[in-house]
Amino acid sequence: MILYIAEKPSLGRAIADVLPKPHKKGDGFITAANGDCVSWCIGHLLEQAEPDAYDDAFKSWKLEHLPIVPQTWKLQPKPKTRSQLTVLRKLVKQATSIINAGDPDREGQLLVDEVIAYLGVKGDKLNQVQRLLISDLNPQAVKRALGQLRSNREFIPLSTSALARSRADWLYGMNMTRAYTIQGRKVGYQGVLSVGRVQTPLLGLVVRRDDEIADFKPKSFYEVLAHLVTDQQQTFSAKWQPSEACQPYMDEDGRVLAKGLAENVVTRINGQSGEVTKLEAKDKRQHPPLPYSLSALQIDAAKRFGLSAKEVLDTCQSLYERHKLITYPRSDSRYLPKEQHALAPKVLDAVLKGAAALVDGCDAPNAKLKSKAWDDSKVDAHHAIIPTEKVANLSALSSHEAKLYQHVARQYLAQFYPAYIYAETAVEVTIAGGLFTTKARQDKTLGWKQLFKRAATASQSNSEDNNDETVQSLPPLVKGQILQCERGELLEKMTQAPKHFTDATLLGAMTGISRYVTDCDIKKILKETDGLGTEATRAGIIELLFKRGYLVRQGKSILATPVGKGLIRSLPESATTPDMTALWENSLDAISQKRLKYDAFMQPLLSQLDSLITQASSQLPSALQGVSSSAPKRSFKKPYKKRAKAKTKS
């Protein structure tokens, strides 16, 4: 008997659907006509044991116990799903071979591997376990995946990476939470002070942004426009570019702070002639924006529809599991395997039948085109989120489901349109020794952009031109042409405070965390793609901070509460900045790529933990004095309420 162990029932049913019929349904499993069996986990069936499982003394929270570091790690069955573990125990014994059908990511790999290990599978049976990677629950996609089984041993590094993450998070979160909760009680704070290696730096980002806004003092700065006219009485304007001699009167962002300097420029150019000293006209092309990863979709959907990260994830899970309209949603990839391009005609056909409005007034997509998205070197266990071959019935979907399906579908359609081509003209005009510049853009071939004509600019946020300066139409010009400056105009502007984080910008900060890393050496190590948390955890971590009373929403803005601010101000800087956790993610990725060993990651962590606990013990969190807990009451004995999947653990 072959036993397929899926991550969840929906995936198990999708596998069973393509196995020989008739089926026999049991309690927690489905048996096919050929005797093969499909069963499933329900998220993680096992969880890290509580500290008191290692020593009864740890039921009491005392500083002298810390740090608690298990010598031999223990997993324990989750009470609510213990019966399913019993089902799997019986099936594993009966099976002649086992197939790991966890979700195609780090946590999905570990989730099934830990069950196989816990149930005592050893020897040849363990070595012969195979891996099934499914990212589309439609029957034809599942059949293709069944024809591409791989040895589960190939994925040992991925599983080891997830195991290291799980244990490290337990060590850091449990010990730091106990230490600061104990110290918090000494200054009168009665709540549990939850500290996590991802949630706390994320909270730190919000607190520091709030502080920047509170401390911000606006200042005036000045710009000058030259309003120019040609001999044919055609007009346009150009902006003054201060010379190096103006540096003493400018801030670090290149803004002129001295009004008198700008006024002098206005006086000098009024009524003067100017010469076109540089004229560059170039045709530029812009390739289609890549298909979505989960974070990219969450960011765009927050801008376009005002959806939270969790709403996007939950909606995508429904589109994937229930409706089978999109591929695996917890993906961190924006690329597609080249072999998948052969399926493009069927996928495009499904999209055009189910969401024809997406191409109203547009050219038809060309299935033969192959964009930069098709790149095997950038695809591992899972690929970008795209539509499946199933035709959507938009009227049967909820409002959020319909919006997100079409958003994903449009981004996929874009891969089958040519590049957007435009002519850009850059002009420099010299007036009375001063340099003035402007630029103009003219569409030549819309290409993929025609799909986005009726969509909000949020959909185009990946097209790399959304930050361009406003461009104007220009009259015909030639280099050396003499123009007349009708007048100079002084523009007085005020510097603006940073904006409070929103769902979109907070997710953007998590995915591009290297921008917030303070250590220059660490900045060099990190790639822009390294993020705070993972695709699977980010939504849950943001929601967790709200549930714990550390963050609050004001309209679209996300602000820290007094408790959140007090916690961050009580912790050492290393616990509140993303440097450490960004390095963790870098190391965990290295483990999954076989570039780093488990012990090489864990040993430095243990040394760091010793230092952090010593520091916590030596000072009181005075910033929390007089602050009352705004979170729901939780047991002082058990700081963590275990969630259904470790994927949302911080």
N, C-alpha and C positions, 0 to 999 in steps of 0.2 A: 504493500500500500504506500502510495506517495501521499505525504501530508503537507499541504500548503498552510503556512501560518501567516495570515494577513494582519495588518496593523489594526484594522477596525472592521466591523461587520459589513459595511458598504463595499469595501474592497474585496472582502471574502465572497460576497454574493456575486460581484462582477467576475471573479475568477471562476466560481462554480457555474455561472451562466454559459461558459464556453466548454465545459467538460461534458462527457457523454451523459445523455439523459436516458431514462428518468432518474430524478434525484430523490434521495431520501433525506428528509430534514430531521436532524436530531436537536438536542438541547445544546446549542453552542457550536454546532458543526453541520456540514452538508456532505453527504456521501454521494458520489457520482455512480453511474451504472457500471463503470469498470472497476469499482472498489476504491478508487482514489478519494481522498477526503480533504475538505477545506474547512479550516477553523480559523479563529482570529483572537487577537488580543482586543482589549477595549481601552486603547491608549496604553499607558504603562500599567502592567499587572503587578509590578514590583516597585518598591520604593526604598530609598536609603533608610536604614534603621535609625530610630531616634537615639540620642546619646545614652539614655538609660538602658538601652539594649546592650550596651558595652559595659556599663557599670551602674548599679542601682543608685550610687551616690550622685550621679549626674541628674537625677530627678530634681534636685535642688540647684538653683542657679547661684554659683559662687565663683568669685574671681580666681580663687586658688586652683580651681579645676582647669582653668583655661591656659593654653588652647587644648581642646579635646581633639586628639588625633588617633583614630582607630588604627590598630596594628594589623588587624585582619578585617576587611570591610564586610559588612553584613547587609543583605537585602532581605526585605520582608514582604509577604503578599499584602496587597492593598485590601482592606476588609470588604469593600463594596464589590470587588471583582474576584474574590477568592474562588467562587464557584467556577468561573471560566478557567482559572488556572488548574483546577481539578480536572476539568474536561480535557485540557491540553496534556496534562500529565498522563492520562490514560491513552490518548491518541498517540503521543510520542513513543510510548512503549510498543504500541502495535505497528507503528510505521516502519517500513523498510528503508525509506529515504525521506528527507525533509527538505522543504523549500522555504526559504526566508522571503516573505512577501511584504516586508515592512515598507513604509513610504520611502521614496527615493531620496533620502537625505540622511544627515548624520544621526539624528535622533531616531529615525525610522529603522536604521540599521541596528542600533543598540537595543531598541525596544524588543525586537524579536530575538536577537542574539542573547540577551540576558535571560530570557525565558528558556531558551534552549540549554544554556549553561546551568541554570538553576534546577532544571528538571533532570540533570545528570547525563546528558547525551555526551558520549565519549568515543574515542578510538576512531575506527573507520567510518562509523555512522556520522560522527561529527565532521570528519575530514571531507565527507562526500555531500555535505549540505550544499544546496545550490541557492543562487540569488535570483529572484524575479523582480525586475524593475518595471513598474507600471506608472505611467503618468497620464493616462487617458482611460477612463472606465468604460468606454464603448466596446462592444464585443470584438469588433475587428482589430482594435488596438490591443486588447488583451491577448487575442490570438497571436498577434505579431510578437508581443513580449514573451509569450510562452515558447516561441521558437528561438528566443535569444537568451536563454538561461546562461548564467555565468557561475563560476565556483564562488561560494560564499567566502572562501579564504582570501579572495582578491580584496575583500572589503574589511579585513581585520584592522588595517590602519584607521579606517573611517570609524569603526566601532570603538577602537581604542581612544580616538579623539573624543568621541561622545562620552566615554567612560571617564576620561580625565576631566572633561568639563563638569560632569555630574558631581564627581568627588570634590573637585576644587571649589565648586559653588557651595557645596555642603560645608566644607571646612571653613571657608571664608564667611559665608552668610551666618552660619550657626554661631561661630565663635565671636564674631564682631557684634552680632545682635545681642547675644548674652552680655558681653562686656559693656556695651553702651546702655542697655536697659538697666543693668545693675547700677551703673554710675548715675543714670538719669534719675533713679529713685532717690538717690542721695541729695538731689537738688529739688525734689518734690514733683518730678514728672512721673505720672503713674502709668502711662501707656507703655507698650512694647515698642522699642526703637529698632525697627527693622532695617538692617544694613545688607546690601547686596552688591556684588561686584559690577553689575550692570545698572540696576535701578538707582543706586546712589550717585554714580557719576552723571546719570541722566538728570536726576534731581538737581545736582550741582550746576549743570548747564542752565537750568531754568532760574535757579537762585541768583547766579552771577548775572544773567541777563536782566532780571528784575532790579538788581542792585545798580547795574549800568544805567538803566532808565531812571531810577530814583535819583542818582547822582548827576545826571546829565544836565549840563548848562549850555543852552543854545547860544550860538554866536553868529553874527552876520558875516556873509562873504559876498563877493561881488564878481559879476561877469559882464562882459561887454559884447554887444552885437553890432556889427557893421551892416547897415541896410544899403545894398548895392544896386546900381541900375546900369544896364548896358546902353549902347547907342540907340538900340531899337526900343528903349523904354521898358525892357523886361527886368523884373526885379527878383532878388533873392537876398538872403542874409547869410552872414558868416560869423563864427564865434572867435573871439580873441584868444590866442594861445600865449600866455605870459612867457617871457624870455628868462634865461638863467639869472639875469640881473634882478629879476623880481623875487627871487627865492626868499630873501629876508622878510618879505611881506606876505608869505604864503604859509599855509599849514602843511602837515605831513601828507595830506591828500591832494595837494596841488591847488588848493583854493586860495584866492586872493582875499586877504582880510583887511587890507588898507583901502578904505573908500576913496581917499585922495588919489591913490595910484590909478584906480579905475576911472575916476573922473577926469584925470589928466589924459588918459587914452581917448576917452570920448571927445574931449576938446581938440585933441591933435588930429583926429580923423574926420571930424565934421567938415563936409564940403570938399574933402581931398580926393584926388584921383588914386586909384589902386591898380596894381598889375597882377594878372593871373600868372603866378610864378611856377605853379605846378598843376598839372592836369593829368590824372590817371584814370583811364576807363578800362575796366576788366570784366570779363564774363566769369562769374563764380557759380559753382555748383554745390548743392547741399544734398547729401544722401538721405534716404528715409530714416526717421527715428527708429531705433531698435524696438523689437517687441518688448513686452513688459516682464520685469521681475516683480515679485510681490511688492517690494518697497517702492519701486518706481510707479506701480499702479496705485498704491496707497497715497503717495504724494500727489499724483495727478488728480485722483478722485477727491482728495481733500480740497484741492484748489477749485476743481470744476463743480463738484456736487456738495461740498461741505461735509463729507463723510469722515468719521473717525477711522483710525487704523483698524480697530477691532470690527467696525461695521463692514469695512472692505473685506477683511479676512473671512468673517462669517458668511458674507454674501458669496464670496468666491468659493468657499467650501461647499455651499449649497449648489452653485452652478456646476461644480466638479462632481460631487457625490450624488446629489439628488437628480439634477437635470442632465448631467454628463455632457455639458455644452463647452466646457473649457478643460484644458489639461491641468495637471497637478499645480495647485496654486501657491504652495509654500516654496517657490523656487527663487534662488538668488541669481539665476542666470538670465541674460538677455539675448542669448544666442540659441541657434538651432542646429542639430546634426544634419550634415549634408544629405544623408539618406532620407531624411524626413521631407526633403524638397519634392520627392516623387509623389508624395501624398497631396501636394498643393492643389492640383485640379479638383480633387474631391472636397477638400476643406473650403476652397473658394466657392465651389458650387453650393455647398451647404450655407455659407454666409450669405451669398447673393439670393438664395431662396428664402432664408429666414429673416434677413435684415437688409432688404433691397434698398431701403431709403439711404443707406450709407453711401451709395454710389450714384444717387440722383444727381443728374447734371454733370457727371464725371465720365471720363473715358473708362472703358472696361479694363479691369486688371489683367495683366499679362502673366499667366502662370509660368511662362518660360524664363522670366527674369529671375535673377538670383542676387539678392542684396547682400550686404556685408554681414547680415544676421546669420547666414549659413556658414558656420565655422566650427569644425569638429574639435579644434584645439581649445576652444573655450566652453566646451560642454562636457560635464562629467556625469554624475548620477541623474541629473535632471536638466531640462532645458527651459527656455522661456515659456511664459504662459500664452497659449494661443487657443483659438477655437478648435473644436473637434469636428469630425465629419458628420455630426448629427445636426439636422436642421432645427433651428430654434423656432418655437412658437412664442413670440414676444408677449402676446396677450395672456399667456398662461404664467408669465413670470411676474414677480413683484416689481415695484418701481425701481428699487435698487438693483435687482437682478438684471432687469432689462437694460438699465443704464450701463452697468459694468460689463455685461456681455458685449454690447455694442462698442464700448470703449476698447475692449480687448480685440474685438474683431476689426475695428478700424485700424488699429496699430499693425495688425497682421496684414490687412489689405495693402497697407502702404509699402510693404516689401515687394509688391508686384507692379509698382509704378516707377517710371524713370526719375532721375534726380531732378530737383527743383533748380532751374537755371535762371540767374538774374544778372543784369549788368549793373555794376557799381562804379560810380564816378566819384573820385575824391579830388577836391579842389583846394588849393592854397592861394590866397590873395595877400599880397604885401601892400600895406597902406601906411605911409609915413614911417616906414621902418618896422612896423609891427606886423605880426603874422596872424592871419585869420583863416579858419578852415571850415569847410562844410562837405557834405557828401550827399549823393542821391542814389536811389535804387530804382531800377525798372525791371519788372517781371518779364522774362522772355519765354520760359517754358515752366508752367506750374508743376508738372509732374505729380509727385505724391501730395503736394500741398493742396491740390484741388479737393482732396478728401476732407481737409480740415477747414474749408471755407466757412462752413456753418457751425463748426465746433468752437468752443471757447478756447482762448489762448492757452489754457491749462493743458489741453491736449497736445500743444506744440512745444511744451516746456522742454522736451528732449531734442528739439530741432536746432539748438545751439545759437539761435538768433534772437531769442526772446529778450535779451538784455541790450540789444542794439539801440543806439541813440535814434530818436525820431529823425527820419530822413525826409527831404523835401524834393520837389521837382526843380530842375535847373534849366535855364535857357541854354541854347547852344553856346559853347565857350571854346576858345582856343588859347593855348599857352601864349603869353605875351600880350594878350588882349588888355586894353585899358578900360577900366570901369570907373564909375563915379560913386563915391560914398555920399549918399544923400544925407545921412546922419548917423551918428553913433548913439547907441542906447545903453544906458546903465541898468543892469538888473541886480537888485538887492535881494538876496535869498538868506534863509536861515538854515543852519545845520539842524538835522533832524536826529532825535534820539533813536537808538535801535528800537526795533519793534518787538513786542512780546512774542514769544513762541506761539505758533498755532500747530494744529495736528500736522499740517504739511511741512512746516519748517522744522518742527522737532524731529520728524522722521528723516528729513533731509540732513539734519545734524547727525543723526544716528548712522546714516549710511555713508556720510562723508566726514567721519569723526576726526580724520587727521588734521582738519582745519582747526580743531579745538585742542589738539595735543600741545602741551606747553614745552616739552623737552625737545630741543632741536635734533638730537641724535635719534630719538624715537620717531620723530617726523620723517627722517630719512628712511627708516626701516619700513614704515607703513606705506602701503599703496592707497591710493584714493578710494579704492573699492573696499578696503578693510573697514568694517563697521562696528558699532556698539551693539552687541547682541547679534541675533541672526534673523533671517526672514521670518522664521517660525515664532520667534519670541518677542519681537519688537512691539507688536500691538498689545500683547498681554502685559508687558512690562509697563507701558504707558498707563494702561487701565489700572494696574496694581497700585501705582503711585496715587491715583485718584481714590481708590478704595481705602488706602491706608491713611488718607487725609493729608497727604503731603502736597498735592496739587489740587487746583480748583480752576474751573472754566469761567471766564467772563466774556460772554459772546463767543467769538472764535479764538480769543486769546487764552493762553494757558499760563497761570501764575502759581507761584509757590505760596503755601499757607504759612502762618507763623511757626507751626510745627516743622514743616519742611525746611524753613530757613534756619530754625534753631538747631536742627539735626546737622545740617551742612556746616554750620559755624562751630559745631562741637567736635567735628571729626577732623583728623589730620588731612592735609591737602591731598595727599596721595590717594585717599579713599574717595575723594569727591571730584577728581578730575579723570578724564577718560584715558590717560596715559597707560595705566596698569591694565585695564580691561582690553584696550586696543592691542596691547602686546600679548595678552592672553589669547585673543582671537588669532593673532598672527602665529603664535606657537601651536594652537590647536589645529590650525590649517596645516602647519608644518608636520604635525603628527599624522594627519590624514594623508599627507603626501609622502610619508616615510622619510622625511628629512629631519625629524626629531623624535627621540624616544620618550616614552611616558615618564620615566624617572627624571629625565633632564628638565621636564616641565614641573614636576611635583616638588622636587627637592628645594629649588629656590623659593617656591611658594611657601613651604613650611617655615623657612628661615624668615621670610617677610612677615608671616603671620605671628611668629614669636615677637618680633619687634613691634607690630601694631598692637598686640594685646598688652605688652609692657607699657606702651605709650598711653593706651586707654586707661590702664590701672593707675597711672601717675597723675591724672588730672580729671577734674569734674567738668561735666558739660554745662557750664554756667549759662550758656546762651539759651538753655531750655528752662531756666529758673522762671517761675511764674507763668509758663506756657502750659495750657491745658490741652489734652489730647482731643483732636477733632475727628479721629477715626473711630469706627465701631469697636466696642470693647472686645479684646481678645484675651485668651488665657495667658497669664504670666508664665505658666509652666511650659506652654507650647507656642512659640512665636510664629510657627509656620502653619498655615492651613494648606495642606497638600492639595494641589490641583490635579485634575484628571490626567494631565500629561506633563511630564517634566519639561516639555517644550516651552511652557509658559513660566517656568521657574526662573527667578532672577538671580 
